[in-house]
Amino acid sequence: MIRASDDFPSFFELRRSDPVIIDCGANIGVSVLEWKTRWPMSRIICFEPDPDAFRLLRLNMERNDIPGVQCIHAAVADFDGTTLLFGDMGHGADARGNSIQPSWGQRENSDSVEVTCCKLSPYLAKHEVSFLKLDIEGAEERVLRESFRELHKVDALYVEVHETDEMMEENSSDRIEKLLLESCFQIERELRFQPHSLPPDMSDWQQSVNANQTQFLAWRH
């Protein structure tokens, strides 16, 4: 059984010793390293679109000799193809806040790069997924709707919903809550904006667009 706790998703009970974990928005792989420490037999699929963050993700897996991790250089989206990733790009850049959603990632002095994108549903269809992490900077509703028919394959998930006033028609925490309930998840919802979620120089932008983050913990009995 998987159950929620104050430390979820860092701690949860698993149905098996070799869980499948899917990490959408893996960044440089800090969460992956933690999961592989806790569950060495876990099989992890990572998605990360940012070119420099992906380079560091693969480097971290190689230098730490981490087996059972598939790193995919792509953004999860509601279509297969290519799209633009907006934000702070390049070697040494701060990738926090980079997004394929222009209303979140396209800011003053931001850049963009074309990246591959892919649907999440085929990956869910192939596996019984113990845990799904979805931290994709404003594309959460699009991805959950695209993969809705396969969410029954997921035992537990963590979704970080990114919203601004401009984004409410396409990415809404209220609508995402309804989707999770329709998929028969038990949920906990928390509105918070962690200090480390975005670079300090984005605080003025955050206030001007009313940027918020809502975190959902979802699990099945």
C-alpha positions as CSV (number, residue, x, y, z in Angstrom):
1,M,0.0,0.0,0.0
2,I,1.1,3.6,-0.7
3,R,0.0,6.1,1.9
4,A,0.5,9.8,2.2
5,S,2.6,11.3,5.0
6,D,4.0,14.7,5.9
7,D,7.2,13.8,4.0
8,F,5.4,12.5,0.9
9,P,6.7,12.2,-1.8
10,S,10.1,11.7,-0.3
11,F,8.7,8.9,1.8
12,F,5.9,6.4,0.8
13,E,5.4,2.7,1.1
14,L,5.6,0.7,-2.1
15,R,3.8,-2.4,-3.3
16,R,7.0,-3.9,-4.7
17,S,10.8,-3.7,-4.3
18,D,11.4,-2.7,-8.0
19,P,9.0,0.1,-8.5
20,V,8.7,2.1,-11.8
21,I,9.0,5.8,-11.2
22,I,8.4,8.4,-13.8
23,D,10.0,11.9,-13.3
24,C,8.7,14.6,-15.5
25,G,10.9,17.7,-15.0
26,A,13.9,15.8,-13.6
27,N,16.3,18.8,-13.8
28,I,19.7,17.5,-12.8
29,G,18.5,14.4,-11.1
30,V,18.6,15.2,-7.4
31,S,15.2,13.4,-6.8
32,V,16.5,10.4,-8.9
33,L,19.5,10.0,-6.7
34,E,17.4,10.0,-3.6
35,W,15.0,7.4,-5.0
36,K,17.8,5.1,-6.1
37,T,19.3,5.4,-2.6
38,R,15.9,4.4,-1.0
39,W,14.9,1.8,-3.6
40,P,18.1,0.5,-5.4
41,M,16.0,-1.8,-7.6
42,S,13.7,0.9,-8.8
43,R,13.4,1.6,-12.6
44,I,13.2,5.3,-13.3
45,I,12.2,7.2,-16.5
46,C,13.3,10.8,-16.5
47,F,12.2,13.6,-18.8
48,E,14.1,16.9,-18.9
49,P,13.9,19.3,-21.9
50,D,16.5,22.0,-20.8
51,P,19.8,21.2,-22.7
52,D,22.2,22.1,-20.0
53,A,20.1,20.6,-17.2
54,F,19.9,17.4,-19.2
55,R,23.6,17.3,-19.7
56,L,24.1,17.5,-15.9
57,L,21.4,14.9,-15.4
58,R,23.2,12.3,-17.5
59,L,26.5,13.3,-16.0
60,N,25.1,12.7,-12.5
61,M,23.8,9.3,-13.5
62,E,27.1,8.3,-15.1
63,R,29.5,9.6,-12.4
64,N,27.4,8.0,-9.6
65,D,27.2,4.8,-11.6
66,I,23.4,4.7,-11.2
67,P,21.7,1.7,-13.1
68,G,18.1,1.4,-14.1
69,V,17.6,5.0,-15.1
70,Q,16.4,6.1,-18.6
71,C,17.0,9.7,-19.3
72,I,14.9,11.2,-22.1
73,H,15.8,14.7,-23.5
74,A,12.3,15.9,-24.0
75,A,9.5,17.9,-22.5
76,V,6.3,16.0,-21.8
77,A,3.4,17.7,-23.5
78,D,0.0,16.8,-25.1
79,F,1.6,16.2,-28.6
80,D,4.6,14.6,-30.1
81,G,7.0,16.9,-32.0
82,T,9.0,20.0,-31.2
83,T,8.2,23.1,-29.3
84,L,10.0,26.1,-27.7
85,L,11.3,26.1,-24.2
86,F,11.4,29.6,-22.7
87,G,13.6,30.9,-19.8
88,D,17.2,31.2,-18.7
89,M,19.3,29.1,-21.1
90,G,22.9,28.2,-21.5
91,H,25.8,26.8,-19.5
92,G,25.5,27.9,-15.9
93,A,22.0,29.3,-16.3
94,D,19.4,28.9,-13.6
95,A,16.8,26.6,-15.2
96,R,14.1,27.1,-12.5
97,G,11.0,28.5,-14.2
98,N,12.0,27.4,-17.7
99,S,8.9,26.3,-19.5
100,I,7.2,25.3,-22.8
101,Q,4.3,27.5,-21.5
102,P,5.1,31.0,-22.7
103,S,3.0,32.6,-20.0
104,W,5.3,31.0,-17.4
105,G,8.7,30.9,-19.0
106,Q,8.7,33.9,-21.3
107,R,9.8,36.9,-19.3
108,E,11.9,40.0,-19.7
109,N,15.4,39.0,-20.8
110,S,14.5,35.4,-21.3
111,D,15.6,33.3,-24.2
112,S,14.2,30.3,-26.0
113,V,15.4,27.0,-27.6
114,E,13.6,24.4,-29.7
115,V,13.2,21.1,-27.9
116,T,11.6,17.8,-28.5
117,C,8.3,17.1,-26.8
118,C,6.3,13.9,-26.4
119,K,3.1,12.5,-24.9
120,L,3.2,10.9,-21.5
121,S,0.4,8.4,-22.1
122,P,2.5,5.8,-24.1
123,Y,4.9,5.5,-21.1
124,L,2.1,5.1,-18.6
125,A,0.4,2.5,-20.9
126,K,3.6,0.4,-20.9
127,H,4.1,0.2,-17.1
128,E,2.5,-0.2,-13.7
129,V,3.8,3.1,-12.3
130,S,4.4,3.2,-8.5
131,F,5.0,7.0,-8.5
132,L,4.7,9.8,-11.0
133,K,6.2,13.2,-10.4
134,L,4.9,16.0,-12.6
135,D,6.8,19.3,-12.2
136,I,6.7,20.9,-15.7
137,E,6.2,24.6,-15.1
138,G,2.7,25.3,-16.3
139,A,1.9,22.4,-18.7
140,E,0.4,20.1,-16.0
141,E,-3.3,20.3,-17.1
142,R,-2.5,19.6,-20.7
143,V,-0.4,16.6,-19.9
144,L,-2.9,15.2,-17.4
145,R,-5.8,15.5,-19.8
146,E,-3.8,13.8,-22.6
147,S,-2.8,10.9,-20.3
148,F,-6.1,10.8,-18.3
149,R,-7.2,7.3,-19.7
150,E,-3.9,5.8,-18.5
151,L,-3.8,7.4,-15.0
152,H,-5.3,4.2,-13.6
153,K,-1.9,2.7,-14.1
154,V,-0.4,5.1,-11.5
155,D,-0.4,4.2,-7.8
156,A,0.6,7.7,-6.5
157,L,1.7,11.0,-7.9
158,Y,2.9,14.4,-7.1
159,V,1.8,17.3,-9.2
160,E,3.1,20.9,-8.8
161,V,0.7,23.2,-10.6
162,H,2.0,26.6,-11.9
163,E,-0.5,29.4,-12.4
164,T,-0.7,33.0,-13.3
165,D,-3.7,35.2,-13.9
166,E,-3.1,34.8,-17.7
167,M,-2.8,31.0,-17.5
168,M,-6.0,30.2,-15.7
169,E,-8.0,29.2,-18.8
170,E,-5.4,26.6,-19.7
171,N,-3.8,25.5,-16.5
172,S,-6.0,25.5,-13.4
173,S,-5.4,23.8,-10.1
174,D,-9.2,23.5,-9.5
175,R,-9.7,21.6,-12.8
176,I,-6.6,19.4,-12.1
177,E,-8.1,18.6,-8.7
178,K,-11.3,17.4,-10.5
179,L,-9.3,15.3,-12.9
180,L,-7.5,13.6,-10.0
181,L,-10.7,12.9,-8.2
182,E,-12.3,11.5,-11.4
183,S,-9.4,9.1,-11.6
184,C,-10.2,7.9,-8.1
185,F,-7.2,9.3,-6.3
186,Q,-7.2,10.4,-2.7
187,I,-5.7,13.8,-2.6
188,E,-4.1,16.5,-0.4
189,R,-3.8,20.0,-1.7
190,E,-1.5,22.7,-0.5
191,L,-1.0,26.3,-1.8
192,R,2.6,27.4,-1.4
193,F,5.4,29.1,-3.1
194,Q,8.7,27.8,-1.9
195,P,11.6,30.3,-1.7
196,H,13.8,28.1,-3.8
197,S,11.2,27.5,-6.5
198,L,12.3,30.4,-8.7
199,P,15.5,32.5,-8.8
200,P,15.4,35.6,-6.5
201,D,15.5,38.0,-9.4
202,M,12.1,36.7,-10.5
203,S,10.3,38.0,-7.4
204,D,9.0,41.1,-9.1
205,W,7.7,39.1,-12.0
206,Q,6.0,36.7,-9.6
207,Q,4.1,39.5,-8.0
208,S,3.2,41.3,-11.2
209,V,1.6,38.2,-12.8
210,N,0.2,36.7,-9.5
211,A,2.3,33.5,-10.0
212,N,1.3,30.7,-7.6
213,Q,2.1,27.1,-7.1
214,T,-0.3,24.5,-5.8
215,Q,1.0,21.1,-4.8
216,F,-1.1,17.9,-5.0
217,L,-0.3,14.7,-3.3
218,A,-2.4,11.9,-4.8
219,W,-2.5,8.2,-3.9
220,R,-4.7,5.1,-4.1
221,H,-5.8,2.8,-1.3
